[in-house]
Amino acid sequence: MTCKPTQTPAADTFDIPTLREKYRAERDKRMRADREGQYQPTTDDTTHSYDVDPHMPVVARDPIVEELDVVVLGAGFAGLLAGYHLTKQGVTNFRNIDHGGDFGGVWYWNRYPGIQCDNDAYCYLPLLEETGFMPSKKFADGAEIQAYCRQIAEKFDFADKALFHTLITSLKWDEAIQRWRVGTSRGDELLARFVVMGCGVLNMPKLPGIAGINSFKGKIFHTARWDYDYSGGSYDNPVLDRLADKRVAIIGTGATAIQAVPYLGRHAKQLYVIQRTPSTVDERPNPATDADWSASLQPGWQAERQANFHRAAMESFAPGEPDLICDIWTEIARNLSAELEAEGWPEISIEQFMAKREVVDYRVMERLRARVDEMVEDKATAEALKPWYRFLCKRPLSSNEFYPTFNRPNVTLIDVADSKGLEKITEKGFVSGGVEYEVDCIIFASGFEVTSELKRRWGIDAVEGRDGLSIYDHWANGPRTLHGTMTHGFPNQFFIGYIQGGLNASVTEQFGRQAEHIAHIIHAVMDKGAKVVETTLQGQEDYVRHFEEMEIDMTAFQQECTPSYFTNEGQVKAPWALFRSYGPGWGAFQKLVQDWRAKGDLDGMELRS
């Protein structure tokens, strides 16, 4: 299939300097001095608690006391890929530990109506060739993804080892026994040689710190803890019939809301959609997987597709390279590639390339804003729904039903850009523009603790390395690691996530390669008969220096962006910036770690028996 460039407005039909000023004004209107402080942690209140599981009952069990080779924190894709690669290396004495009731991580917890992955499932779902699984369509449903997560664990024989509905309360290194003491909410006493932090990036729901949030007398919940007992319907049949006489407010218009809003609009008596910053929402072609296409795939097809997607979304296509993905994520690269092809692929500087890409970015965003006018009947509502920022300032989204929902008489957009959020929540509802809106239910589609301080994201009371050093103190100003994998002072501890390494457009591919690296180190240490491995201070600092020298400064681009978790709410040089990555690119970083592994001497690490 040939994927053609999209039709976008010509560059001479609008004025880029004027648009740039418009983008800046819209950004400044939404910028808050409190940055990440505008959000509050979830509370112990059962109406919106992190701990409560509305999906599966917690089954009582006796505390477990045992020694393990590895404890893997998390049973989402990070934890699953750690389990897969450990098993592949012959390390089988491990447990996944997760506070959910089954495998899946974010796909276990999130069961809101309409949930699907929002990028290509043939890239996003890992290990498709290894398991023989094929997604049923391009953007797979959440239930299919969660079932696939369990299938991975079952396929590679570690499904029965997991401890579910179990919160980690403490991780403390015991030098006397050279193991990690792992404390849990179930009273377990686990002694682990190694600990892998596979906590993920979308594990901890967050709430906006709106005045009066705890005063509301109606129903309140986060989308990651959807309450079908209240809304009616079910995960596999989201007919929300119990909302027929309910006035509902949903706070947020990001990735979750654009999927859930059409269902709420269809069933609620009245729906208020509360928006601070609109998302880019393109069309969403979601065909069923073609059986002939699937049968034609050759070994290595997924890695090839993932690499193609990564180049399109985060780098650029090579001359003559086709777009295998063909959606909103790859449009800019596809259109730019067509322009360069028409020019005979001239030799240009990186500055010239980026200038061309910027123009294509503006043209695509003009197309997306025009789409709002085409689909939303009320002109004021359409204007408020238009995104005024560069393409990757926020997560790009797609939906065929989100915009038409605002044509329903029972759906009202409440834009809170001017006040930078809701003014307050009351016993009866919420206040915006000085007007109180009475509602029966408030739903938070406010996202997760992606870039906030580490303790809020992990939710673990104590993580202590050698000599009682807290990692929360050790990394107070951001991570310092070797390869984004280990840090000095924390023996036998490994990290998966957006931590000082290579960045891939498929988060599962990134996690998988990190898990592969970790499993290699653990196997090598065990094979050498050592008990302890730790990054030397010199090895760590040499890598940090190299990483920082290679890192691309994204400050100028991010200062053009509207605040979001993509930009740490506008914080410059944030300690936990999400997209800090190895400057030469994903391929260069993989070569760096592969060459390091091939040397076989664990350079930059110290082994102890």
Secondary structure, DSSP 8 states (H G I E B T S, - for coil): ----------GGGS-HHHHHHHHHHHHHHH--TTGGGGEEE-BS-TTSBSS--SSS--------EEEEEEEEE-SSHHHHHHHHHHHHTT---EEEE-SSSSTTTHHHH---TT-B-SS-HHHHS--HHHHT---SBSS-BHHHHHHHHHHHHHHTT-GGG-B-S--EEEEEEETTTTEEEEEETT--EEEEEEEEE---SS-SBEEE--TTTTT--SEEEEGGG--HHHH-SBTTB---GGGTT-EEEEE--SHHHHHHHHHHHHH-SEEEEEESS---EE-----B--HHHHHH--TTHHHHHHHHHHHHHHS---TT---SS-STTTHHHHHHHHHHHHTT-----HHHHHHHHHHHHHHHHHHHHHHHHHH-SSHHHHHHT---S-GGGS--EE-SSHHHHTTSTTEEEEE-TTTTS-SEE-SSEEEETTEEEE-SEEEE---B-SSS-HHHHH--SEEE-GGG-BHHHHTTT----BTTTB-TT-TTEEE-SSSSB---SSHHHHHHHHHHHHHHHHHHHHHTT-SEEEE-HHHHHHHHHHHHHH----HHHHHTS--SGGGGGG-TT-TT-TT-B-TT-HHHHHHHHHHHHHH-S-TTEEEE-
